[in-house]
């Protein structure tokens, strides 16, 4: 029987805090077949559409986004935590479960009108992705979709992105948070 993407993901209990079931995609990335399957499946719903850039959200979104950009022969744009990019940036605040954070992108990372696919490993509350969407839009880009390996539907991220009119694609879901 062929494995599904979900079968490659390891669950680690009580990380980073007690009561959290951490969904670890490093086991997916370490397996050549699993990683290739994830990249292919993340792209599948967008086949035939014009994508000018892939935006990866820090940090595991860089791994996926880089592979997807390579497969599409398009550029890759990292959206990083505040203070990690060396050039001039624009920033966007967003809410975390316990506080807030800031994401940044270089101010010259996109041309107006470029069509962008946003990629990350996990969709939880949707706050990080929403910050990425806002940054892309502020640079004049058009987000054509948001692709994730894992959706945690109980945390409401998909509903949040749906409310923004985003096309959301996730390869698998895990109940709980």
N, C-alpha and C positions, 0 to 999 in steps of 0.2 A: 504494500500500500504506500502510495506517495505521501510524503509529509506536506503539510500546509505550513504557511509562514508562522502561524501561531505555535506550531509544534517546536520551533527553533528558539522560542522565547522562554527564558528561565525566570521563575518567580523566586524572589528572595524576601522572606518574611522579616518584618521589623527593621527595614532599612528605608530611609535614613533615620527613622524614628519608630519607636514601638507602635504597633498597630497598622503600619504601612506595609502593603504587599507591593514591593518594587518589581516592575516588569523590566527585566534586563535584556536589552537587544544586543549586547555584545556577543552573546552566543549565536545569534542570527548572523551578525557581521562576520564571525569567525568561520562560518561554514560557507564554502564557495557556492554550493547549490542554493542554500537558503538565501544568501545575500543576493545572488543573481535573480532568484525568484521574486524577492521583495522589490528590487529595482524595476524589474519588468512589470510587476503587478501595480506598482505605484504609477507607472506611466500609462498603463493600458487604457483607462477612461479618457485620456487626453490624446490618444493616437490620432494623427491627421490634423490636429490643431496647431496653429502657429504659436510657438513658445520662443520668445527671444532671450529670456534669462531665467535661471533657476535661482531662487532665494532660499538659502538654508538658514534655519534658526539654530542658535547656539544651544548645545554643542553637537549633539548627535545628528542634527539636521545637516551639519556640514558634510558628514560622511555620506549620507544618502544623497544630498543635493549635489555633491561633487560627482558622484557616480552617474546620477541622472543627467546632469549637464554634459558630461563626457559622452554619454550614449546619444544625446540629442545634438551634439556638436554646437552647443551654445555656451554663453558665459555663465559663470557662477558668482553670486553675490552673497557674502556673509552678513547676517544681522547678528550683532554681538552685544554683550553686556557693556554698559558704560565704561569708557576708559580703555578699551581693548584695541580699538582701531587707530592707526597712526595718522591718518589724514583728517581733513575737515569733515565733520559729521553733522547729521541732524539726529535728534533724539526724540524718543517717545516714552512717556511714563506708562506703566501698567500695574495692575493690582496682582499681588501674589496672595496665597492663602493667608500668610501672616505678614502683611505689610505691602510695600510697593518696590518696584525696580524700574530700571531705565534700559531700553534697548537703543542701539545706534546703528546707523549705516553711513557709509561715505556719501557725501552730498553729490558726488558725481558718478554714483554706481549705476544709475539708470538714465536712459534717454526718455523724454516725454513720449508717451504712446507705446512704449515697449510692453509686450505681453509677458506676464510673469506667472510661474508656478511656484508656490511656497511649499516647502517640504520640511517636515520634522518627524521625529520618531514617535512622538506621543501627543495625543490631544486629551488634555485634562479639563481645565476650566476655560481654555481658549484665550486667556489673557496674553500670553506670549505671542500667539499667532495674530491676535487682533492688533497688537503693537506693530508686528511686521507688516500687516495689511496697511495700517495707517502710514507707516514709513514709505512703503511702495507708492501709495496714492499721493503722498506729499511730493514725491519726486516726479510725479506725472505718469507713473506706470499703471498698468491695468492688471489686476489679479484675475487670472482666468480660473484658478482653483487652488485648493489647499489639500495636500496629500500627506497622510500619516500612516505609519505601520500599525499603531495601536490607538484605539479610541477607548476612553473610560467614560461611557455614556452617563453614568451616575453623577459625574461631576459637571455636566452641562455644557461642555465646550462646543459640541456639535450644534446644539440649539443656539448658542451664542453666535457662532459663525453663520448659521442658517439665517438668523435674524439680520445679519449684515448683508444678506444676499449672496453669500459665498457658496461656491460649489465645493463640497467636502467629500473626500474619498479616504477611507481607512481600510486597511487590509484585514484587521481583526479587532475584536472588542473583548474586554475583560470587565466583568461586573465588579462593583465596589470601587474604592479609591485608592 
